[in-house]
Structures are given as structure tokens and as C-alpha cells.
Amino acid sequence: MTKRIQFTAHGGPEVLQYVDYQPAEPGPQEVRVRNRAIGLNFIDTYYRTGVYKPPGLPSGAGSEGAGEVEALGSAVTGLKVGDRVAYATGPLGAYSELYVLPADKLIKLPDSISFEQAAAVMLKGLTVQYLLRQTYAVQAGETILWHAAAGGVGLLACQWAKALGVQLIGTVSSAEKAALASANGAWATIDYSHEDVRARVRELTGGKKCPVVYDSVGKDTWEISLDCLKPRGLLVSFGNASGPVTGVDLSILAQKGSLYVTRPGLFTYASSQARLQAMADELFGLLASGQLKVEIGQRYALADAAAAQSALESRQTTGSTILLP
Ligand SMILES: NC(=O)c1ccc[n+]([C@@H]2O[C@H](COP(=O)([O-])OP(=O)(O)OC[C@H]3O[C@@H](n4cnc5c(N)ncnc54)[C@H](OP(=O)(O)O)[C@@H]3O)[C@@H](O)[C@H]2O)c1
């Protein structure tokens, strides 16, 4: 018998239980992976609280990790037992020693990337890839605003933006987080716990403001983000760390400068194996060249997933957090 984390009701971190678990044999198109490291992501908390609905209860948690192929379905090609793999778009259940998922969600890992690095960077790095390169293709010389810049996604965005020659203004909630974002390549930081973000963005951009704002904080920053955009700028609202944005009167977009808003998700951008692989290739290329480094701020035992989620939700973490089975 192996172990996994599951929840049978929505609620706080205490609903996460560490239980005995025996996964089903892989179906024809599936693979069983022995996880060596698992990624912790804010989205995991949305499923736990019920902000996002899991397919059913009890539910597994998590969708990112890295490990070795242990068993293959009869129709799987291109993979063999013992292959080192990673994934970021699997079905809920990655918080587990053993994890069965569709083979086309797996990416083979280069030897240069450890299991821990992969678990820390796959979901967050692929997210930064599509946000900076696809949702809005940032150009060298542009100045952009990125909220929660010292988080897991945020620190990768700071580095990736710098590699592209983009000036990233990062918001953070403490001086320590500001220093970390700067060390990772943020061009400027704003402590939104006490600074006026609108005024600082105007000042930093010489009054021009930004062509794009990346906002994963949600409810608390929605209007601030709109006010930091140039006319016809794009707000990329990609998360709800402070709660979801609801009840929007669309005329606000006209009033604030004929703005655009998109609410993207990784699963759409990585919807085919070819797209997923292309995004991963770009991510691995930046890791190999040293332009991107993985900042693992916290490691927890898989059994302590509740403590890990509690730290993430209470803004105590920086960079990526991984769970070790
Ligand atoms: N749409 C997608 O495809 C996609 C994919 C991946 C992640 N995301 C989103 O990206 C965001 C970052 O994910 P992550 O896993 O890397 O998490 P994270 O950034 O490491 O943690 C969230 C950060 O949000 C900030 N925050 C602001 N208000 C908060 C509040 N009321 N409660 C908690 N945190 C608050 C905190 O930083 P400060 O203390 O500096 O404010 C906190 O550290 C999340 O919103 C996630 O849902 C979206």
C-alpha cells in the first residue's frame, strides 16, 4: 500500500488527509509514475476550498510533479519503464507516491534537470511561457507590471522578462520579497502593502503606464491593474490569490481607456501534446542556458501538505514549494 493526500469535503488545509492508497492499473493510454518530487501550486488550494470544483469527492490534490515511469498501458509508445518524466497538467491526484495519468501529459526530463527542479518549475514555468510569449508577446524595451513577483510563478517571470529585455515592475508585500524579486531580475518593485501602486507605476513609466499587466492576485488588485494600463492595454487576469474577480460592469473597460481583459488558463494553452512539448522545450532551453534558475524556497514532506498549503495561503512562502514523498 502506498500513500496519498486526499480530501473528502471542502474547507481549510485541515481537510487534507494523508491516507493509504492503491492506484488502479494504468489504462491502455496511461502511465504510472513513481513521484520523486511534487509541485505545490495556488490552484491546489482553489480545489480544496471549492473555489474550483473537482470532478468528485473524495478527491486527490495537485497536478504537477516529477518521477520515474513504473508501468505503462498497452498502447503507450515512446516511453519505457525507468524514464525520468515530469508533468504539469495531470488530473487531480499528484500529491501521491504513485500517480496514474495519460501518457500524453508527460514530458521526458533532460538529465540536467533534477526531479526537485522539475517539480518546482513545470507548471509555473509553462505558465510564464504562455503568459509572456503567447497571451501577450512582450517585446524588448517594454515595461510591464507583474503582481506577486516574489511567488513561485512571479520569480520565474522576473527572470524570464529580464532574459527578453523587458522591464518588469513587480509588486510584493514586504521588503524581503522586494529584495528577492530584484535579485531575480525585476527592474523595479512596489510594496503594495503600503505604497500607492498607481502613482509608482506612473512615476516609473514617466506617465506612460504599461501595455500589459499580469494579475494573479484577483479581487484586491483588479481596479489598480486597470489603472496601470495604457489606452487599449491588456489586463491578463490569471489567478485569484485574494479571491475571484466577480460582478464586473464591462463599461469600466471603456472608461479606463478601451482596455482588453483576458482570463487565461494553462490547460488551454497546453491542450495538445505538441503544444505542451513546444512550451517545455522553450522552458528547458532557458534552464539549460542558465537564464532561468529554479528558486525552491520551501520543501515539505508529502504528509505535511496541509502545512505547506497553509504557508502558501498565508503569504509565508517565496519562490516554489515542493512536497517530497
Ligand atoms: N491561470 C493559470 O494558468 C495559472 C497557472 C499557474 C498559477 N496561476 C496563478 O498564479 C498565482 C501564483 O501562483 P503560485 O502557485 O506561484 O503562488 P505564489 O505566487 O507563490 O503565492 C501567491 C502570492 O500571492 C500574493 N497574494 C496577494 N494577495 C494574497 C492573499 N490575499 N492571499 C494569499 N496570497 C496573496 C502573495 O504574495 P505577496 O505576499 O507578495 O503579496 C502570495 O505569496 C496564483 O494566483 C495562481 O492561481 C495561474
The ligand as a Gaussian input file, in Angstrom:
#p B3LYP/6-31G(d) Opt

LIG

0 1
 N       -4.105000      30.750000     -15.000000
 C       -3.049000      29.964000     -14.985000
 O       -2.733000      29.301000     -15.980000
 C       -2.218000      29.880000     -13.749000
 C       -1.179000      28.946000     -13.665000
 C       -0.366000      28.951000     -12.537000
 C       -0.613000      29.842000     -11.494000
 N       -1.661000      30.694000     -11.602000
 C       -1.928000      31.676000     -10.546000
 O       -0.740000      32.401000     -10.307000
 C       -0.695000      32.796000      -8.949000
 C        0.643000      32.418000      -8.382000
 O        0.681000      31.013000      -8.166000
 P        1.832000      30.384000      -7.271000
 O        1.465000      28.947000      -7.081000
 O        3.150000      30.743000      -7.837000
 O        1.628000      31.130000      -5.867000
 P        2.563000      32.235000      -5.209000
 O        2.689000      33.399000      -6.124000
 O        3.810000      31.584000      -4.729000
 O        1.702000      32.646000      -3.942000
 C        0.678000      33.583000      -4.069000
 C        1.158000      35.005000      -3.723000
 O        0.091000      35.891000      -3.971000
 C        0.255000      37.031000      -3.169000
 N       -1.018000      37.425000      -2.569000
 C       -1.606000      38.611000      -2.724000
 N       -2.747000      38.672000      -2.031000
 C       -2.871000      37.490000      -1.388000
 C       -3.845000      36.965000      -0.492000
 N       -4.918000      37.665000      -0.117000
 N       -3.663000      35.713000      -0.031000
 C       -2.603000      34.984000      -0.398000
 N       -1.650000      35.433000      -1.253000
 C       -1.775000      36.696000      -1.732000
 C        1.291000      36.690000      -2.092000
 O        2.491000      37.408000      -2.404000
 P        2.732000      38.820000      -1.645000
 O        2.839000      38.473000      -0.186000
 O        3.992000      39.363000      -2.213000
 O        1.530000      39.653000      -1.934000
 C        1.498000      35.204000      -2.254000
 O        2.810000      34.797000      -1.917000
 C       -1.912000      32.180000      -8.267000
 O       -2.962000      33.137000      -8.231000
 C       -2.276000      31.056000      -9.210000
 O       -3.613000      30.694000      -9.131000
 C       -2.461000      30.725000     -12.701000

